[in-house]
Amino acid sequence: MADLDEQDPIELFRGWWGEAHASEPAEPAAAALATATPDGRPAVRMVLLRGLDERGFVFYTNLESRKGGELAANPRAALVFHWKSLGRQVRVEGPAALVAPEEADEYFASRARGSQIGAWASAQSRPMDSRRGLEKSVAKFAARFGLGKVPRPAHWSGYRITPEHIEFWREGRFRLHERIVYHRNGVGWDTERLFP
């Protein structure tokens, strides 16, 4: 189809992203994020895409979480978006870097208050003695901030993955899927089609 001939993969992604938001019954912003330790041990988990522009794909997290530690040690990552209702998938690969503090502050301020307090209360990815301990921590920070503004904790921010490779996959009949991959070349993008 014509949209796979788009010269700009970010624009192509925006088009697919819009269609996913209109039709995907599950969370269309969900993506599998792959990271690796310095010695190459992979890990994957789901995150939510919270920003997209020509610079890349943005998600937010606790910097002291496992993924935060892995990205600090090995700042390369991959994302996979799968929209089953559309029969489409997009893979993104590239270096990951922290967003500017102002950008993280702006996004944090847009979050629900409960999510803001949760960012303070949860020692994400670390062992937890009991659910009750988490609930006490939530209560402690809810009391600390009262009705006032909840500031962004220093250990919470966003990462932007700057794409070096973006692959678009569309389901085809008889498993004859369409695949096109965009490779950043320094001034733009090179493309190639792949066998399914």
Buried (B, 14 or more C-beta within 10 A) or exposed (E): EEEBEBEEBBEBBBEBBEBBEEEBEEEBBBBBBBBBEEEEEEEEBEBEBBBBEEBBBBBBBBBBBBBBBBBEEBBBBBBBBBBEEBEBBBBBBBBBBBBEEEBBBEBBEEBEEEEBBBBBBBBBBEEEEEEEEBEEBBEEBBEEBEEEEBEBBEBBBBBBBBBBBBBBBBBEEEEEBBBBBBBBEEEEBEBEEEEE
